[in-house]
Amino acid sequence: MAALTGDILIGWASGSLVPERPALLRGMPTARVGKDVLDPITVTALALEGQGGAKAVLVSADLGAIDDRTLAAARAGLAQRVPDLDPCLMVVNATHAHTSLSGLIGIYPQPNEDCMTPEETIAFMGETIAVAASQAWAERRPGAVAWGRGQAVIGHNRRIAYRSGESRMYGNTDDPEFSHVEGYEDHGVDLLYTYDREKRLTGVVVNIACPAQVSASLSSISADFWHDARIDIRQRLGQDLFILPQCSAAGDQSPTLLTRKAANRRMLALREGVAPDKVDVNMAWRREIGRRLGAAVEDTLRYASIDICECVPFAHQVAECELPMLQISPAQCAEGEAKLEQARQQLAACDPAKDWTAYSRPYRQVHRFTKLIKRYQAQQEKTTQTTEIHVLRLGDIIFATNPFELFLDFGEQIKERSGAGQTFVVQLAGNGSYIPTERAVAGKGYGAEPVTNPIGPEGGQLLVEETLRLIHSQ
């Protein structure tokens, strides 16, 4: 059970993730090099300690995911700076921006120009995270917390279903075969507010079921809509406010406007004061998301601040669970081998010196299907994947983390069955793959196929049950 604390100790810090040199960006089928900065990418850390002995450092980074090497580097750096703190008590989550740094090795070809290597990027990201976490820990002071849940329409299910029974990620809805949007959407905004001893607001954790991917295809470094949200929230509540974003279970969610496109475009143009054919939809939508989040944070604070708590139960548990890996059939392996050969032929026909971007697409496909075949070859000996999860109880709220792009339905199960007054599910606290639902697997399409899913629906359900077991043990 969580121990009742006296004063809870709270510390905040943040740092810049903008590199001094160009770097590869993560998240798209073709490689991109971030040479310019559209807006800053950051890391934000919140340190918590209760008198009962529980400790945690929650870190959010404007990244696509937290790859294993980066997390290891960050924890090693934290251990050097704060020897008396177990570095495994630091949880690092990504906002899932596609305009941020990549520490993946072998995914993209290294460009023939000034560009950080993946190893350099990993060292830089790990160092930046460790510094912010250690600074937050050093800044711990007695404080208080409040929490609440608001609403803001931001994320949408991005899998479009057709009469054939198949679904497509970002499919067209004006297709005569369009049937429906595949799944549910969660427009809740889960919020944790922190205060100093004088009850002055110091920071806010903002948790939404949506990745930061409005500007996903840009070749510029950007925090996407979280940059606009930070601007709006700070204009409302104070320029010194720390803001820690979290992405809830949202593997099938996106901020992309797939339905009512004409009406949405018109309203964005009206807000921007330009003609509909002149509006920059992506940037206008980012600003609108920032406004919606700012309004939700401010409105919820008005009522959450009625119940500011200095003494709250606080506990933090870390566990590893073994999730069954998706079994690849011989037919799926054969299909993968055919696609691998096709990708190899396309790669051989490309000249990276002439068009490095075009070369990077089959390069990435070769990597993807090679991994699929290796999984097939190893699946008789390697049947499970070890997964780290965290559960924190703070007052009447729960934080439950996982490293995956977890489809929303699994997150809803955790939230509804947790028994807590409010549950913050935090995905991409690590470098996991998609975990689709059975419904999505039946619909096929990107995000619900073996090449993108080492863990299938069975593993997703087991993750739900293991998370709930940990929650209910507190």
N, C-alpha and C positions, 0 to 999 in steps of 0.2 A: 504493500500500500504506500501511497505517496505520503511523506511526512509533512505535517503542518509547519511551515516556516514562520520565523519572525520576519524581520525585514528581508525582502529578497534583494540580492545584489544584481545590479543591471549595468552593463557597459556596452557602449556603441563605438564603432569605428568604420571608416570607409577608405577606399583607395582607388586609384585609377588603373584600369587594365589596358589603357591605350599604349601600344608599344612604340618605341622610338624608331623602329624600322618597319617597312612593309611586312605583312604576314598573310599566310593563307587563311581564308575564311571557310567556315564549316557549314555544311547543311544542304548543298544543292548538288544536282547530278554532275555539273561541270565545275571545275576548279575556278576560283576567283582569288585575286590578290588584293587585299585591302591596303591601298596606298594613301588614301585620304580619310579624314575623320569627319563624318556627317554630324555626329554628336558623340559625347563621351560614353565609353563603356566603363562600368565600375564594379567593384566588389564591396559588399556591405556586411558587417558582422555584428551580431548581437550575442553578448555573453550573459549567461544566467547562472546564478549560484544561490542555493537555498541553505538555510542554517542546518537543515537535516543532512547536508552533505551532497545533495544532487548538483551536478554541474552539466553545462552544455554550452556550446558555441554554435549558433545557427549562422550560416554564411550563405549569402546569395550572390551569384555572379552573373553578369550579362554575357552568358556563353551559351553555346548550343547544347552542351552536356558536360559532365565532369568525368573525363576519361580517367581510367585507373592510374595511369602514370602521374597525371596532374594531382589527383587526390593523394597519392603516396608522397609526392614531393611536398605538398602543402602540409601534410601531417608530420613529415620529417622536420620541416621548417618550424612548425609550431612546437614540436618536442624540444628542439634546440633552444627556443626562446622562452618557453614556459615548461621547465622540466617536471614540475609537480602536477601538471595537468595531463591526463591521459589523452593523447591526440585523437583517439578513436571516439571521443566525446564531441568532436567537431563534425558537424553535418554540413556538407556543401551542396547546394542545389543550383541548377541552372535555370535561367528564364526561358531557355530554348530559343534564343535569337539565332537567326541564320546569317547575321551580318557581324559575326564576331569570330574570335580566334579559334584555330583548329590545332589541337595537339595530337591528332591521329596520324599514325605512321603507316605509310604504304597506301593510303586511300587516294591521294592525289599525287601527281608527278611534281617534283620540285622545279619551279620555273628557272629559266636561264637569265635571271636578273637578281638584283638585290632583294632578298626575301628571307625572313627568318626560317630556319629549318624547324620541323616539328619538335625536335629535341630542345632547341632554343626557346620555342614557344612554351613548352611544358615547364621548363625551368622558370621562365618569367611568370607564368600563371601561378605556379606553385608558390613562388616567393611572394607574390602580391597577396595571395589568399592568406598565407601564413602570417605576414606582417599585419594585415587587418585583424585577423583573429587574435593575435597576441596583444595588439593595441586595445581591442575591445575588452579583453580579459584584464588588462592593466587598469582600465577605466571603470571597473566595477565599483558601484556606490549603492547604498541603500535606496530603494525606489519602490514603485508600485505599478500595478498593471490594471488594465480594463480591457474588455473584449466585447465584440458585437458582430452582427452579420448584416450587411447591406445588400443592395442589388444594383447591377449595372450590366446591360446587355452588351457583351463584348465577344465572347466565343460562340461559335456555331459548329454544329456537326458538319464535317467537310466530306462525308461519304454520301454520294448521290446514288440512289437505287433506281434501277430500271425494270421494266416489265419482264425482261428476260430472267430476272432473279439475281443478276450481277450488280455490283456496285463499283463506282469509280471515285477515287480521291479527286476532289475538285471537278467532278463531272458537270456537264452542261445541264441546266434545268430547262432550257427551251427546246430540248430534244423531244420529238413526238413520243419516244419510248420512256420518257421520264415518269417515274412512279411516285417516289417520295424521298425525303431525306432519311437516311438509314436509322439514326439514333437520337438519343436524348441530348439536351443541352442544359447546363447548369449556369445560371446567371447570378449566383450568389457571390458576394465578396466577403470573405472571412477576414476579420481584422483583430489584431492585438495591438493595443496602445500601451506605451510605457511612459512612466513619469519619474521625475526626481523626487527627493524627499519633500520639496515644497509644492508638490503636485503640479509642476510644470511639465507639459508634454515634451518628451524627448525623441520619441520615435514611433514608427508604426510598421507592423508586418501586414502586408497586403497579399492575400491568397486568392487567386482566381483560376478557373478551369479553362485556361487559354494560353497557348504559347505566344511568344513575342515575334510574330511573323507577318506583319503587314508589309514591311519593306524587305522581304526575304531574299529577293533576287538581286539586290543592289551589290555593287562591287566596292562599297564603302563601309568603313567601320561604323557601327551604329548600335545603340541599345534598343532600337525600334520604339514601340509605343511607350515603353517604360521611361524613356527620356521625357516625352511629353507629359506623362503622368506625374513624374517627379516635379516638373515645372509647375503644373497646375496645383498639386497638393501643397507644395511649399508656398505658393502664392496665397493659398487659403489659410495655412496653419503655421507658417514660419519658415524662413529660409534656412535655418540651422537644423531642421527636422531630418532625422535619419529615416530612410524608407527602404524596407527590405522586401523585395518581391518574391513571391513563391508561385509556382505553377502547380495547380492541383492535377489530378488524373485527367488527362486531356489528349490521349493518343489519337483520338478521332475528332479532335476539335481544332478550330482555326478562327482567327479574326477575319478571314476573307469573306467578303459579302457575296454569297453565291445565289441568293434569291432576292427578288424585288430590286434588281440592279438599277433600273431606270429611276425608280422613286428614291432609292438611297443616294444615287449620284446627284439628283436634283436637290435633295435636302443638304447634302454636303456643299454643293455650289452656293446655295442660299446662305449657309453659315459662313462660307468663305467670302461672299460678296462678289462672286464671279459668275460668268455664264456656265451652264452645264458642260459645254464642250471645251471650256478652258480650265476646268478644275483639275488639279492634281489629286486624283482620288486617294492614292496611297497616303500622301502626307496630310490631306484633309481628314482622312479616317483616323490616322494616328492622333491628330489633335483632338478629334471628337472622342476617341477612347480616353485620352488623357483627361478631358473634361468630365466624362462620365465617372471615371475612377475618382477624380478629385471630389466630385459631388457626393459620391457614395461614402468616401472616407470622412468628409466633413459632416454629412448628415448623420451617419452612424455614431460619430464621436459625440454629437449633441446628447445622445441618450446613453451611450456606453459610459460616458463620464459621470453619470449619476451614481455608478457603482464601481468606484476605484478601490482596488484591494491591495493592502500592504502585506497581509498575512494570507498566503495561499498554499495549498498542497503543491509540492513540486517533486517530480520524479523523472528519471531518464533511464531508459533501458535500451541496450543494444543487443541485437540477436542476429544470428545467421540461420537462414533456412535453405533447405535443398529443394529446388523447384525442378520438376520433371521437364526435360528438354523435349521439344517437338520432334517426333520421329519422322524422318524423311523417307518417303516410299521410293522403291526402285524407279518408278515412272517419273517421279519428281526429280530424282537424281539425273536420269537420262535427259530430261528436259533442261536441267541446269547445265549438263555437259554440252548440249547443243547450243545453248545461249553463250556458254563460255567460248566455244569455238568461233561463233559468230563475232563475239567481242574481240577475240584475238585477231581475226581477219581485219576487222575495222581498225584496230590499233595499228596493225602492220601497214595499212594504207594511209595512215596519218603521218605527217611530218611535224613534230613538235616545234621545230625551228620556224616553220611557216605559220602554224596556227596551234599554239599551245593549248588554248581553251578547247578547241575541237578535239585535240588529242586526249585531253583529260577525261572526256566522257567515256570512251571505250576502256581507258585505263582503269577507271573506277568500276566499270562493269566486270572487267577481268577479275578484279579484287573481290567483288561481291560473289560471283559465281564460283570462284576458287574456294572461298570460305564455305559455301553451301556444300560443295563436294567433299571437302575435308570433314564437315560435320557428319555427312552420311557415312564416311569411312570410319569415323570414330564413335558413332552412336551406340554400338554394341558395348563399348567399354566405358564411355562417358554418357551416362543417362540423366544426370542432374547437373544443375548449375547452382553454385553457392551464392547466396544473395544476402547482402547486409541491409537490415532494416532498423529503424529507430522509432521508438515511441516515447514521447514526452507528455507528461500530464502537468498542467499548470492551472491551478484552480479547477474550473469546470470545463476546461478545454483540453483537447488532445491534438498533438502533432504526430502524424504517422507518415514516415518517409519510405520511399522505394526508389530504385535507380532506373525505372523503366519509363517508356512512353506508354503509360497504362491507359487503356480505353476507359472512357468515363464511367461506364456501368460498374466496373470493379470499384472505382472510387466511391460511387454512390452506395454500394453495399457496405463499405467500411463506415461511411458517415452515418448511415441509417441504423447500423447494428452496433455501433461503438458504445452506446449507453451514455456518452458524454453530452453535455449541453451543447457543445459545438466541436466539430472535428475538422482540423486542417490536414488534408491529404497533400503531401509534397512529393511530386514525381521528379525524375531526373536528378535525384540526390545520388548521382553516380552516372554510369555510362551504359544504361540498359537499352535494350531494343524495344520495339513495339510488343505489347501483349494485347492481341485482339480478342473480342468476344466470339462465341460460337456463331452468332448471327453474322458477324463481319467475315469470318472464315467462309461461311456458306456463300456470301456475296463476292468473295475473292477480291482482287484488286490490291493496289499498293497499300502496305500497312497490315495486310491480312494474308500474306503468302509466305511460304517457308524461307525464301531468301532474305526476308526482313525480320523473321520471327523465330529466333532460337527457342523461345518459350511460347507455348500456345495457350488456349483457353483453360486447359486443365491446370497449367501452372499458374495462371492468373487467379483461378479460384482458390488454389492452395495458398497463394500469397495473401488473399483476403482473409482466409481462415487463420493463418499464422499471425497476421497483424492483429486480428481481433483477439486471438488467444493472449497475445502480449498485452493488449489494452486491458483486457478483463482481469489479468493477473495483478494489476496495480491496485 
